[in-house]
Amino acid sequence: MAKLLYSATMSLDGFIAGAGGDMSWLSQYASEENDTADRLLTQVGAILCGAVTFFGDDPNRGTDAEGAFGGQYDGPVVLLTHRPPDNPIPGVEVSTDLHDAVHRAKNAAGENYVNILGADVARQCIEEQLLDEILVFTVPILLGDGTRLFDKPGGAEIQLEPLPDETEGWYRVVY
């Protein structure tokens, strides 16, 4: 069965998006070779994302690199949102319930990963003890403000274990 993986690129000060959801800062790192990201792409069977991420800023908007994984991902997408779009989006399943969205994404992924995109969906999955792994790519920039990798004011501590024989920044979530 598919595993749920939250992957993100993060600034050194802990942000995955800049102020107002700005993602333009990522474009300067997009051309860098990353064997782990390339390998991950081959292991992703479905994407689960929230509306803020799905409809938000894309540093590659209007180019061939627009979309998940620099435009290289071409597979099932499940959109978790409280406000479903009026018109269907080709190739996208929409769900208003977290557990239903996870179920749909896992079914679509088969034995591969469901890659979660978006801090809020990842937080919800952690709160429901659904998230299996986290992969964080850290880049040398300080954004100062924006969307944190994980933010739960007053929340409980979540333990992570490095995955054996895996790249730095790849962890198993311990519940």
C-alpha positions, 0 to 999 in steps of 0.5 A: 500500500502507498505511503504518505510522504510530505516533501518540500524545499525549505529555507534555512529559517524554516519557510517553504513559501515566502510572504503571501505565498511567494514561490519565486525564490525557488527558481534560482535553485530549480536548475541544480541537479538533485539525485534524490528529487529525481529518484523521488519523482520516479517513486511518486504515484499520486499527489495530494495537495490543498487548494492554497498550493494547487491554486497558488504561486508557481515559480515556473508559471507560464513555462514548460517547467510549470507544475509539480516537480518542475513540470515533470510530474504527470500523474494522478492528483487529488485536491483537498479543499473546502471549496470545490471548483465549479468546473472539473479540472482535467486529471484532478480528483477533488475531495472535501474530506481528509480521509477520503482524499488520502484514500483516493490518493493511496488507491491512485498511487498503488505501491508508490508514494503519495506525495503531499504538497502543502503545509496545511494538508501535511499538518492535518495528516500529522494530526490524524497520524496518517503521515509516514515520511517527511523529506526536506530539501534545505536551500541556503536562503533566509526568507524571514516570513511566509509559510513554515514547513510545519506550524502548529502553535501549542501543538505536541512534539512530533518525533522523526527518525532518519531513514536508514540508508537514505539521504539527509533530510528524509525521515520516518514519522514516529507516532 
